[in-house]
Structures are given as C-alpha cells and as structure tokens.
Amino acid sequence: MILYIEDDAATACLVREKLEQCGYFIELAENGAKALEKFNPALHNLVISDYQLPDMNGCQIINAIREKNNLVPIIILTGVGNEKIVLEAFRLGIADYLIKDSSSVFIELLPNIIASVLFIKDLVQENSRQQKELEYYSRELEGRNKELQKLAQYDTLTGLANRAVFHETLQGAIARAARNNSNMALMSIDVDRFKLVNDTHGHPAGDIVLKRISARFKASLRESDHIARIGGDEFAIILENLARPEDAMVVADKLIKRMRYPVKIENEKIRVSISMGIDSYPYCGQDAEHLIKNADEAMYMAKKKGKNSYQFFTQELNRQAIEFMALGKDLSGALKRNELFLHFQPKYSRDTFSIVGAEALIRWNHPVKGLIEPDVFIPIAERTILIQEIGMWVLETACKQGTLWHKKDLPELLISVNISPYQLKEKNFAEQVFNTLETCKFDPRFLELEITETSLLNNIDRCRESLVALRKEGIKISIDDFGTGYSSIAHLRQLPVDILKIDKSMVRNITVSRDEAALASAVIDLAHNINLKVVAEGVETKEQLKFLQDKNCDTLQGYFLNRPMLADDLTTFLKRAA
C-alpha cells in the first residue's frame, strides 16, 4: 500500500485514480501530521509526498518518516525544480522525485517512477536478505569448522587431545628440549583390565570411568604438561622441563595413588588401576618414534610384573626389545623353513586311566638359538599378524595328525588345540575351522578348541556366534587356564563352553594349601553341577593325582603322567598301550 500525502484535493483525486487503475492501493493524508499518524511501516511499502505541505515541508516529512522507518522508499513531488531542494531531499534519502506541472503529465509518469522505485526496493531487500543469509551461513560454517577442528584435535568422550595432536605436541616438545638442552619424559598409560569393566558394568559405565580417570590425570599434572587419549583405554602424558628424568616418578606415583580411590557410579564402586611405561629424552629415545616405542615397551613390562605400577625404559629393556624384533623377523620365515613343529601331551581319563586325548603344543627349533618355548615366541606372534598364520598351521597340522591316528585304528583321541584371542576376533574364524576340518578329513567331534579364560571374557560378544556354530558341529570348547582370570562359575553357565581346564597354578598347591585344595574341590563340584567336564593340567606329583581323582576330576594332564612328545613317539606309545 502507498501512503500519498497531498494537501490539494483535486490533485490527490487525480493521482489516486491513476494509481488505482495501475493496481496500487492508496491511502491519503492531507498534511504531515495526519500522514505521520497513519504511517505504518508494516502496511506501507512506499510514501509519495508533496514537498510543500501546510504544516511542514518535504525535508521535514522525510526526517519524520525516517525516524519511524529508515527503509521505506519516498518519492517527493515538487512544483518547482529547485536544485538545492532536490539535492537536500536526496541527501536525506529519497528514492526519486518528480516535478508537478500544470498539464498533469507527471501523473502519467508517476506509475513508471513507482514501478522503478519498488523494483529497486525489492532488489535491495533481496540483496539484504541474501547478505543476511550469507552472514548466517558464514557464522554457521565458522561454527561448524570450529566443531570439526575440535573433533579433529580432541577426544569427544574425555575432552583430551587426541592421537594426532599428541604426535604434533610430542614433536614440538622434543624440539624445545633439544633447543633448551633440557629433559623431558613420555609416559604411556594403559588402564588394567578395562575390558572387564565394560563387560561387567556395561559400556556407559566404562565411558564414565574413562572420563573420571581422565579428570584425575589432568588434576595431577602441571599446566605445562600435556595429556592425550591415544585410543580406547590408552593415554599418553608429555612432561617437559624436568630437572632430571627421575622426576617423572613423582608424577607416576601421584597417578597411581589417585587410582586407589574407586570410581563411584550411582550405588556401585568400580576399582581400576593403571600400568605405565616411561621413557626420557635425551637419555634413551632421541626422536618421537623411539620415545613412543620405548614407553610402550616399558608399559608392557609393567603389566607383566603385575600391573598397577610403572616401569622406566632401560638399556636392558632396549636390549630385550631389539631381541624381540630380531626374533619376530626370524619367526616370519619359520613356517617356510619348517622350523615349527608340534608336541602332543596325553590326557588321561580319571575313570579308566587310559589316554583319551592329546593337547597340541607348538615348538620352534631356531637354527641358531635352538629350541624356543612358546611362552617366548607366541607373544611376538600375537603382536604381529603372524599369529593368524601360525594358529591356522597348528590347527591344520593337529587335525592331519588326528586323522592319521584314527586311520591306524588307534584310540580316537580328542585333539586339543590352543586358540589365540586374535584368532577369535576374526569374523570368519568358524568358517576357517570348518574348511580346515574338511581339508584334513577330520571328524569335528574329536576336536577341542582351548580358549583362555581372559580372552573369552574379553571377546565374548564378538566370538559368541562363532563358538555356537562350532559347538553345533560337535566341536568341544574348553576354557583354558581357569583360575587366572576373573570369571565365576555362575558366569560360565552363560558361555558356550563344554570343558573347564583348571590352571596348573591352582593344581600346584592343592596338596600343601588347605585353601587351594578347598578352592579346587569347589570348582570341580560347581563345574559338574552345570554339566561341564573338568580337566586339570600341571599334575606333577602322585599326591596331586590322587587328590584330583578323589575329587572326581574327569581328565588329568601333566608331567607326572606324560611329558609332551612328538607325534611319532605318541603313536608308538599308543600302540604299546593298545
């Protein structure tokens, strides 16, 4: 709608008639005061005003309207072409002007002027809208870029720096230490048995634990120190400007003390501990790669020594690490060079005292170092991709040997094969086992897969489907080393297993410790109550054997009965026994 201000009634009538013919809606005002009363910025999108009004002139009406709205376009009609008046009007912000003449030609021109002014107004408004949208999207983009930058640099759960920022910070810390001839240290931290926290209390609780211990870490550090979450339950701390490398011990002790207090979640108290490895610059690691590797090696050593502790990287650890890498390199070609072989340790029935099974145990005949025990080289294989290849080789070799024994009309032994937790993580693990059985033509009813208690508990969600499929085909699943982890007999009821194997550490003391004897007896009874067979390994004395027989342990295995032997030797032994 157009607000038209005109004190001459005849002119107002002619202009209104013309504009309404052109489709415009007109509201008239005969003077400035009335116009200002009627003016509504939400209603009027254009103002046309005679310059000379009874109560005010054009410049005054322009100023008055601009105080109400600074955007509405104004067209001034004037009876004289006074250049000074026109310039002043334009200075005040009119959109256009038109000189009224006696022939009323201006009335014919006015619709075109109005159309032009409104067109320009629409363009300006559209440009303003687009500018505002551009500014809005620019702010949005800036905000999102900041969010993306934060996501790229910080861990979303704990708010700590992530792995990428950690590596960049470590490089900078090394450069500063070199430039200032100062000491710095790197701490590699791992939360002990954190998988058990997730399995027992759930992942949401596990996330809360990680947040809380992250806060404890930060509270233990100086402002100049740097902490990052490397992934999962792994953290790293960079300590700069140390007077001496040993000062890192102060921080390590402080962190361990803070872990003594349980994490409270609602009505639960969750206890956690940490293992730490420490390396220092410039005494050991000279660059980021070696500092990280050395700190990790020291952390693994802390775990081996019982967890809830820290370990400095030393030259002895460095020597072990070099030897570890050298053995890893040798191990990568051991299969092709036929250096790996199997021993089989017989298992005896408690009822008949005859051999009912044999556990396949891998050995490595190193060309220089001689016989290397699996306790030495299996951890190397597990920290590389070699464990997959070696694990499947053991399974295939054991199944082939089992087939040979069955073809020779020897007792149909239950062949036990140890499975690495890394094999269990494979999605197609069950399929690999089935393919191996088919290739070896070995009856699945005579295959037992031994899985350590800890690895089963840590991977139960991922491996349950595989284990169920394997059992469906008759394969036996055994929990190996029971008593070294944290599961309970009640928990075992929920797991897809058939056999419980008591660890030798429990068997060792059953004849000298009343507590150990009571515990072993309870484990056997409870396992039988949930229909699990029980195997005891590590039977090394006559007294241990008698105790286990008296307690109705189903199957017995150990040096007192037979040491592990080559397949040919066991074949001979089986023939004699037959």
C-alpha positions as CSV (number, residue, x, y, z in Angstrom):
1,M,0.0,0.0,0.0
2,I,1.1,3.5,-0.8
3,L,0.8,6.4,1.6
4,Y,0.1,9.6,-0.5
5,I,0.5,13.0,1.2
6,E,-1.2,15.8,-0.7
7,D,-3.0,18.9,0.5
8,D,-4.6,19.7,-2.9
9,A,-7.8,17.7,-3.1
10,A,-8.1,17.8,-6.9
11,T,-4.5,16.7,-7.5
12,A,-4.9,13.9,-4.8
13,C,-8.0,12.7,-6.6
14,L,-6.4,12.5,-10.0
15,V,-3.2,10.8,-8.7
16,R,-5.3,8.3,-6.7
17,E,-7.5,7.4,-9.6
18,K,-4.5,6.9,-11.9
19,L,-2.6,4.7,-9.4
20,E,-5.6,2.6,-8.5
21,Q,-6.1,2.0,-12.3
22,C,-2.5,0.6,-12.2
23,G,-3.3,-1.8,-9.4
24,Y,-2.0,0.1,-6.4
25,F,-3.8,0.6,-3.1
26,I,-3.7,4.2,-1.9
27,E,-4.2,5.8,1.5
28,L,-4.4,9.6,1.5
29,A,-3.2,12.1,4.1
30,E,-3.8,15.9,3.6
31,N,-0.9,17.1,5.8
32,G,2.2,15.9,7.5
33,A,0.7,15.4,10.9
34,K,-2.1,13.2,9.6
35,A,0.5,11.3,7.5
36,L,2.6,10.5,10.5
37,E,-0.4,9.3,12.4
38,K,-1.4,7.0,9.6
39,F,2.1,5.7,8.6
40,N,2.6,2.1,9.4
41,P,5.9,0.5,8.3
42,A,4.3,-2.9,8.2
43,L,1.5,-1.7,6.0
44,H,3.0,1.0,3.7
45,N,5.7,-0.1,1.3
46,L,6.0,3.4,-0.4
47,V,5.5,7.0,0.6
48,I,4.7,9.7,-2.0
49,S,4.6,13.3,-0.6
50,D,4.1,16.8,-2.0
51,Y,7.1,18.9,-1.0
52,Q,5.2,21.8,0.3
53,L,2.6,20.9,2.9
54,P,0.5,23.2,5.1
55,D,2.3,22.1,8.3
56,M,5.7,21.1,7.2
57,N,7.9,20.9,4.1
58,G,9.3,17.8,2.3
59,C,12.5,17.7,4.1
60,Q,10.7,17.7,7.5
61,I,8.3,14.9,6.4
62,I,11.3,12.9,5.1
63,N,13.1,13.2,8.5
64,A,9.9,12.4,10.4
65,I,9.2,9.2,8.4
66,R,12.9,8.2,8.6
67,E,12.7,8.3,12.4
68,K,9.9,5.7,12.1
69,N,11.4,3.6,9.4
70,N,14.7,4.0,7.6
71,L,14.0,1.6,4.7
72,V,10.6,2.6,3.2
73,P,11.3,4.4,-0.2
74,I,10.0,8.0,-0.5
75,I,9.1,9.9,-3.7
76,I,8.9,13.7,-3.5
77,L,6.5,15.7,-5.8
78,T,7.5,19.3,-6.1
79,G,6.0,22.2,-8.1
80,V,9.4,23.9,-8.7
81,G,12.7,22.4,-9.9
82,N,14.8,23.9,-7.2
83,E,18.1,22.1,-7.4
84,K,19.0,22.9,-3.8
85,I,15.8,21.4,-2.6
86,V,16.2,18.3,-4.7
87,L,19.8,17.7,-3.5
88,E,18.8,18.1,0.1
89,A,16.0,15.6,-0.4
90,F,18.3,13.1,-1.9
91,R,20.8,13.7,0.9
92,L,18.0,12.8,3.3
93,G,17.4,9.5,1.4
94,I,14.5,9.9,-1.0
95,A,14.2,7.2,-3.8
96,D,13.2,9.7,-6.5
97,Y,11.4,13.0,-7.2
98,L,9.0,14.3,-9.9
99,I,8.1,17.8,-10.8
100,K,4.4,18.6,-10.9
101,D,3.3,20.6,-13.9
102,S,0.0,22.2,-14.9
103,S,-0.6,19.8,-17.7
104,S,-0.6,16.8,-15.3
105,V,2.0,15.0,-17.4
106,F,3.6,14.0,-14.1
107,I,0.5,11.9,-13.3
108,E,1.2,9.8,-16.4
109,L,4.8,9.4,-15.5
110,L,4.3,8.6,-11.8
111,P,3.3,4.8,-12.3
112,N,6.6,4.2,-14.1
113,I,8.5,6.0,-11.4
114,I,6.8,4.0,-8.7
115,A,7.4,0.7,-10.6
116,S,11.1,1.6,-10.9
117,V,11.4,2.5,-7.2
118,L,9.6,-0.6,-6.0
119,F,11.7,-2.8,-8.3
120,I,14.9,-1.2,-6.9
121,K,13.5,-1.7,-3.3
122,D,12.8,-5.4,-4.0
123,L,16.4,-5.7,-5.3
124,V,17.8,-4.0,-2.3
125,Q,15.7,-6.2,0.1
126,E,16.6,-9.4,-1.8
127,N,20.3,-8.3,-1.7
128,S,19.9,-7.6,2.1
129,R,18.2,-11.0,2.6
130,Q,20.9,-12.7,0.7
131,Q,23.5,-10.8,2.6
132,K,21.9,-11.8,5.9
133,E,21.7,-15.4,4.7
134,L,25.3,-15.3,3.7
135,E,26.3,-13.9,7.1
136,Y,24.2,-16.5,8.8
137,Y,25.7,-19.4,6.8
138,S,29.1,-17.9,7.3
139,R,28.6,-17.9,11.0
140,E,27.2,-21.4,10.8
141,L,30.2,-22.5,8.7
142,E,32.6,-20.9,11.1
143,G,30.9,-22.6,14.0
144,R,31.0,-26.0,12.3
145,N,34.6,-25.5,11.2
146,K,35.4,-24.9,14.9
147,E,33.5,-28.0,15.8
148,L,35.2,-30.1,13.1
149,Q,38.5,-28.7,14.2
150,K,37.7,-29.6,17.8
151,L,36.7,-33.1,16.7
152,A,39.9,-33.4,14.6
153,Q,42.0,-32.4,17.6
154,Y,40.2,-33.6,20.8
155,D,38.7,-36.8,22.0
156,T,34.9,-36.4,22.2
157,L,34.5,-38.5,25.3
158,T,37.2,-37.1,27.6
159,G,37.9,-33.7,26.0
160,L,41.6,-34.6,26.0
161,A,43.8,-34.1,23.0
162,N,43.7,-37.0,20.5
163,R,46.4,-39.1,18.9
164,A,47.1,-36.6,16.0
165,V,47.5,-33.6,18.4
166,F,49.7,-35.8,20.7
167,H,52.1,-36.6,17.9
168,E,52.4,-32.9,16.9
169,T,52.8,-31.9,20.6
170,L,55.5,-34.5,21.1
171,Q,57.5,-33.3,18.1
172,G,57.3,-29.8,19.5
173,A,58.3,-30.9,23.0
174,I,61.4,-32.8,21.6
175,A,62.4,-29.7,19.6
176,R,62.1,-27.4,22.7
177,A,64.1,-29.9,24.8
178,A,66.8,-30.0,22.2
179,R,66.9,-26.2,21.8
180,N,66.9,-25.6,25.6
181,N,69.2,-28.5,26.4
182,S,66.5,-29.7,28.9
183,N,64.9,-33.0,29.9
184,M,61.5,-34.3,29.0
185,A,59.7,-37.6,29.5
186,L,56.9,-39.5,27.8
187,M,54.5,-41.7,29.8
188,S,52.5,-44.4,28.1
189,I,49.5,-45.4,30.2
190,D,47.0,-48.3,29.9
191,V,44.0,-49.0,32.2
192,D,44.4,-52.5,33.6
193,R,41.6,-55.0,32.6
194,F,39.4,-52.2,31.3
195,K,37.6,-54.7,29.1
196,L,36.4,-56.4,32.2
197,V,34.9,-53.1,33.4
198,N,32.9,-52.8,30.2
199,D,31.8,-56.5,30.3
200,T,30.8,-56.4,34.0
201,H,29.2,-52.9,34.3
202,G,28.4,-52.0,30.7
203,H,29.9,-49.6,28.2
204,P,28.1,-46.5,29.5
205,A,29.7,-47.1,32.9
206,G,33.0,-47.7,31.2
207,D,32.8,-44.3,29.5
208,I,32.1,-42.7,32.9
209,V,35.2,-44.4,34.3
210,L,37.3,-43.1,31.4
211,K,36.0,-39.5,32.0
212,R,36.7,-39.7,35.7
213,I,40.2,-41.1,35.5
214,S,41.0,-38.5,32.7
215,A,40.0,-35.8,35.2
216,R,42.2,-37.4,37.8
217,F,45.1,-37.4,35.3
218,K,44.7,-33.7,34.5
219,A,44.4,-32.8,38.2
220,S,47.8,-34.5,38.8
221,L,49.7,-32.5,36.1
222,R,51.2,-29.1,35.8
223,E,49.8,-26.6,33.3
224,S,52.9,-27.1,31.1
225,D,52.3,-30.8,30.9
226,H,50.3,-32.4,28.0
227,I,47.9,-35.3,28.2
228,A,46.2,-37.1,25.3
229,R,43.8,-40.1,24.9
230,I,45.5,-42.3,22.3
231,G,42.6,-44.6,21.9
232,G,40.4,-47.0,23.9
233,D,41.9,-47.2,27.4
234,E,45.3,-45.9,26.4
235,F,46.7,-42.4,27.4
236,A,49.9,-40.6,27.0
237,I,51.5,-37.8,29.0
238,I,54.3,-35.5,28.0
239,L,56.3,-33.9,30.8
240,E,58.5,-31.0,29.8
241,N,61.3,-29.1,31.6
242,L,62.2,-31.8,34.1
243,A,65.3,-31.2,36.3
244,R,66.1,-34.9,35.8
245,P,64.4,-37.9,34.1
246,E,63.6,-39.5,37.5
247,D,61.3,-36.6,38.3
248,A,58.7,-38.4,36.2
249,M,58.5,-40.9,39.1
250,V,56.8,-38.2,41.2
251,V,54.0,-37.9,38.6
252,A,53.7,-41.7,38.2
253,D,53.4,-42.2,42.0
254,K,50.8,-39.4,42.1
255,L,48.7,-41.1,39.4
256,I,48.8,-44.5,41.0
257,K,47.8,-43.0,44.3
258,R,44.8,-41.3,42.7
259,M,43.7,-44.6,41.3
260,R,43.4,-46.1,44.7
261,Y,40.0,-44.5,45.1
262,P,37.2,-46.3,43.4
263,V,35.1,-44.6,40.7
264,K,31.6,-44.2,42.2
265,I,28.7,-44.6,39.7
266,E,25.3,-44.5,41.4
267,N,25.5,-47.2,44.0
268,E,28.5,-49.0,42.5
269,K,32.2,-48.6,43.3
270,I,34.4,-49.6,40.4
271,R,38.1,-50.1,41.2
272,V,40.6,-49.5,38.4
273,S,44.4,-49.5,38.2
274,I,46.9,-48.4,35.6
275,S,50.2,-49.6,34.2
276,M,52.7,-47.0,32.9
277,G,55.8,-47.0,30.9
278,I,58.2,-44.1,30.9
279,D,60.9,-43.0,28.5
280,S,63.0,-39.9,28.6
281,Y,64.7,-37.5,26.2
282,P,67.6,-37.3,25.5
283,Y,68.8,-40.3,27.6
284,C,67.0,-43.1,25.7
285,G,64.7,-42.1,22.9
286,Q,66.1,-39.5,20.5
287,D,63.0,-38.9,18.4
288,A,59.2,-39.3,18.7
289,E,59.1,-42.8,17.1
290,H,61.6,-44.3,19.6
291,L,60.2,-42.5,22.6
292,I,56.7,-43.9,21.8
293,K,58.1,-47.4,21.2
294,N,60.3,-47.4,24.3
295,A,57.5,-46.1,26.6
296,D,55.2,-48.8,25.2
297,E,57.8,-51.5,25.8
298,A,58.2,-50.3,29.4
299,M,54.4,-50.2,29.9
300,Y,54.1,-53.8,28.7
301,M,56.9,-54.8,31.2
302,A,54.9,-53.0,34.0
303,K,51.9,-55.2,33.1
304,K,54.0,-58.3,33.1
305,K,55.2,-57.5,36.6
306,G,51.7,-57.4,38.0
307,K,50.1,-54.2,36.7
308,N,49.2,-51.2,38.9
309,S,52.8,-50.0,38.6
310,Y,55.2,-48.1,36.3
311,Q,58.4,-49.1,34.6
312,F,61.2,-47.0,33.2
313,F,62.6,-47.9,29.9
314,T,66.2,-49.0,30.4
315,Q,69.0,-50.3,28.2
316,E,68.1,-53.8,29.3
317,L,64.6,-53.3,28.1
318,N,66.1,-51.9,24.9
319,R,68.2,-55.0,24.5
320,Q,65.1,-57.1,25.0
321,A,63.2,-55.1,22.5
322,I,65.9,-55.5,19.9
323,E,66.0,-59.2,20.6
324,F,62.2,-59.2,20.4
325,M,62.3,-57.6,16.9
326,A,65.0,-59.9,15.7
327,L,63.1,-63.0,16.8
328,G,60.0,-61.5,15.1
329,K,61.9,-61.2,11.9
330,D,63.1,-64.8,12.2
331,L,59.7,-66.0,13.2
332,S,58.2,-64.6,10.0
333,G,60.1,-67.2,7.9
334,A,60.0,-70.0,10.4
335,L,57.0,-71.8,8.8
336,K,58.5,-71.7,5.3
337,R,61.8,-73.1,6.7
338,N,59.9,-75.9,8.6
339,E,61.3,-74.8,11.9
340,L,58.0,-75.0,13.7
341,F,56.7,-78.4,14.9
342,L,54.2,-79.9,17.4
343,H,54.5,-81.9,20.5
344,F,51.4,-83.7,21.9
345,Q,50.8,-84.1,25.6
346,P,48.5,-87.0,26.5
347,K,45.4,-86.6,28.6
348,Y,44.1,-89.4,30.9
349,S,40.7,-90.4,31.9
350,R,40.1,-90.4,35.6
351,D,37.8,-93.4,35.4
352,T,39.8,-95.8,33.1
353,F,43.2,-94.1,33.4
354,S,43.6,-94.6,29.6
355,I,44.6,-91.9,27.2
356,V,41.5,-90.1,25.9
357,G,43.1,-87.0,24.3
358,A,46.2,-85.0,23.5
359,E,47.0,-81.3,23.5
360,A,48.9,-80.0,20.5
361,L,51.7,-77.8,21.7
362,I,53.8,-75.7,19.3
363,R,57.6,-75.6,19.4
364,W,60.2,-73.6,17.5
365,N,63.6,-75.1,16.6
366,H,65.5,-71.9,15.9
367,P,68.6,-72.5,13.6
368,V,70.9,-70.6,16.0
369,K,69.2,-70.4,19.4
370,G,67.9,-73.9,19.4
371,L,64.6,-74.9,21.0
372,I,62.5,-71.8,21.8
373,E,59.4,-72.3,24.1
374,P,56.0,-70.9,23.0
375,D,56.0,-68.6,26.1
376,V,58.7,-66.7,24.3
377,F,57.6,-66.5,20.7
378,I,53.8,-66.6,20.9
379,P,53.7,-63.1,22.4
380,I,55.8,-62.0,19.4
381,A,53.4,-63.6,17.0
382,E,50.4,-62.0,18.8
383,R,51.8,-58.6,18.4
384,T,52.1,-59.1,14.7
385,I,49.9,-60.6,12.0
386,L,51.9,-63.9,12.3
387,I,49.5,-65.3,14.9
388,Q,46.8,-65.9,12.3
389,E,49.0,-67.9,10.0
390,I,50.7,-69.8,12.8
391,G,47.4,-70.5,14.6
392,M,45.9,-72.0,11.5
393,W,49.0,-74.0,10.8
394,V,48.8,-75.6,14.3
395,L,45.1,-76.4,13.8
396,E,45.7,-78.0,10.4
397,T,48.8,-79.9,11.5
398,A,47.0,-81.3,14.6
399,C,43.9,-82.3,12.6
400,K,46.0,-84.1,10.0
401,Q,47.8,-86.0,12.8
402,G,44.4,-86.8,14.4
403,T,43.2,-88.2,11.1
404,L,46.3,-90.4,10.8
405,W,45.8,-91.8,14.2
406,H,42.2,-92.6,13.5
407,K,43.2,-94.4,10.3
408,K,45.6,-96.6,12.2
409,D,42.9,-97.9,14.4
410,L,44.4,-96.3,17.4
411,P,42.2,-94.8,20.2
412,E,40.0,-92.0,18.9
413,L,41.7,-89.2,20.8
414,L,40.2,-85.8,21.5
415,I,42.7,-83.4,19.9
416,S,43.1,-80.1,21.8
417,V,44.3,-77.0,20.0
418,N,45.0,-73.7,21.7
419,I,43.3,-70.7,20.0
420,S,44.7,-67.2,20.3
421,P,42.4,-64.3,21.2
422,Y,43.5,-62.7,18.0
423,Q,42.1,-65.6,16.0
424,L,38.8,-65.4,17.9
425,K,38.4,-61.8,16.8
426,E,38.3,-62.9,13.1
427,K,34.8,-62.7,11.7
428,N,35.3,-65.8,9.7
429,F,37.0,-67.9,12.4
430,A,34.4,-70.6,12.4
431,E,34.5,-70.9,8.6
432,Q,38.3,-71.2,8.8
433,V,38.0,-74.1,11.3
434,F,35.3,-75.9,9.1
435,N,37.5,-75.5,6.0
436,T,40.4,-77.0,7.9
437,L,38.4,-80.0,9.1
438,E,37.1,-80.6,5.6
439,T,40.7,-80.4,4.1
440,C,42.1,-82.8,6.7
441,K,39.0,-85.0,6.7
442,F,38.9,-84.9,10.5
443,D,35.8,-85.6,12.5
444,P,34.8,-82.4,14.3
445,R,33.6,-84.5,17.3
446,F,37.2,-85.2,18.1
447,L,38.4,-81.6,18.1
448,E,38.6,-79.4,21.2
449,L,39.5,-75.7,21.0
450,E,41.1,-74.4,24.1
451,I,40.5,-70.7,24.7
452,T,42.0,-68.8,27.7
453,E,39.6,-67.6,30.3
454,T,40.7,-63.9,29.8
455,S,40.5,-63.9,26.0
456,L,37.0,-65.5,26.1
457,L,35.7,-62.9,28.6
458,N,37.3,-60.0,26.7
459,N,35.8,-61.1,23.4
460,I,32.6,-62.9,24.3
461,D,30.3,-60.5,22.4
462,R,32.3,-60.8,19.2
463,C,33.0,-64.6,19.4
464,R,29.8,-66.0,20.8
465,E,28.3,-66.6,17.3
466,S,31.4,-68.4,16.2
467,L,31.6,-70.6,19.2
468,V,27.9,-71.5,19.0
469,A,28.4,-72.5,15.3
470,L,31.4,-74.6,16.2
471,R,29.7,-76.4,19.0
472,K,26.7,-77.1,16.8
473,E,29.0,-79.2,14.6
474,G,30.2,-81.2,17.6
475,I,33.5,-79.3,18.3
476,K,34.2,-79.0,22.0
477,I,35.0,-75.6,23.5
478,S,37.3,-75.6,26.6
479,I,38.2,-72.7,28.9
480,D,41.9,-72.9,29.4
481,D,43.9,-71.6,32.4
482,F,40.7,-71.3,34.6
483,G,41.6,-69.5,37.8
484,T,43.9,-67.0,36.3
485,G,41.2,-64.5,35.3
486,Y,38.1,-63.1,36.9
487,S,35.2,-65.1,35.8
488,S,32.9,-67.1,38.1
489,I,31.3,-70.5,37.7
490,A,27.9,-68.8,37.6
491,H,29.2,-66.6,34.7
492,L,30.4,-69.8,32.9
493,R,26.8,-71.0,32.7
494,Q,26.1,-68.2,30.2
495,L,29.1,-69.1,27.9
496,P,29.1,-71.6,25.0
497,V,31.6,-74.0,26.5
498,D,31.9,-77.7,27.3
499,I,35.0,-78.1,29.3
500,L,36.7,-76.2,32.1
501,K,40.5,-76.6,32.4
502,I,42.0,-75.9,35.9
503,D,45.2,-73.9,35.6
504,K,48.4,-75.5,36.8
505,S,48.9,-72.6,39.2
506,M,45.9,-73.8,41.2
507,V,46.9,-77.5,40.9
508,R,50.4,-76.8,42.2
509,N,49.3,-76.1,45.8
510,I,46.4,-78.4,46.3
511,T,48.3,-80.8,48.5
512,V,50.1,-78.1,50.6
513,S,47.5,-75.4,51.0
514,R,44.1,-76.1,52.6
515,D,42.6,-73.1,50.9
516,E,43.8,-74.1,47.4
517,A,42.5,-77.6,48.0
518,A,39.1,-76.3,49.0
519,L,39.0,-74.0,46.0
520,A,39.9,-76.7,43.5
521,S,37.4,-79.1,45.0
522,A,34.7,-76.4,44.9
523,V,35.5,-75.6,41.2
524,I,35.2,-79.2,40.2
525,D,31.9,-79.7,42.0
526,L,30.3,-76.5,40.7
527,A,31.5,-77.2,37.1
528,H,29.9,-80.6,37.3
529,N,26.7,-79.0,38.6
530,I,26.4,-77.0,35.4
531,N,27.3,-80.0,33.2
532,L,30.9,-79.0,32.4
533,K,33.7,-81.6,32.2
534,V,36.9,-80.7,34.1
535,V,40.5,-81.1,33.1
536,A,43.4,-80.5,35.4
537,E,46.7,-79.6,33.9
538,G,50.1,-79.4,35.6
539,V,49.8,-82.7,37.5
540,E,53.3,-83.2,38.7
541,T,53.1,-85.4,41.8
542,K,51.5,-88.6,42.9
543,E,49.7,-86.7,45.7
544,Q,48.2,-84.2,43.2
545,L,47.0,-87.0,41.0
546,K,45.3,-88.8,44.0
547,F,43.6,-85.7,45.2
548,L,42.2,-84.9,41.8
549,Q,41.0,-88.5,41.3
550,D,39.3,-88.4,44.7
551,K,37.6,-85.2,43.8
552,N,36.3,-86.8,40.5
553,C,38.2,-84.6,38.1
554,D,37.3,-86.0,34.7
555,T,40.6,-85.7,32.8
556,L,44.2,-85.4,34.0
557,Q,47.3,-84.0,32.3
558,G,50.8,-83.2,33.5
559,Y,54.5,-84.2,33.6
560,F,53.8,-86.9,36.3
561,L,51.7,-88.7,33.7
562,N,53.5,-87.9,30.4
563,R,55.6,-85.1,29.1
564,P,54.8,-83.6,25.7
565,M,56.2,-85.7,22.9
566,L,56.5,-85.9,19.1
567,A,53.6,-87.4,17.2
568,D,55.7,-90.4,16.2
569,D,56.6,-91.1,19.9
570,L,52.9,-90.8,20.9
571,T,52.0,-93.1,18.1
572,T,54.4,-95.7,19.5
573,F,53.1,-95.2,23.0
574,L,49.5,-95.6,21.9
575,K,50.3,-98.9,20.1
576,R,52.0,-100.3,23.2
577,A,49.1,-99.2,25.3
578,A,46.7,-100.9,23.0
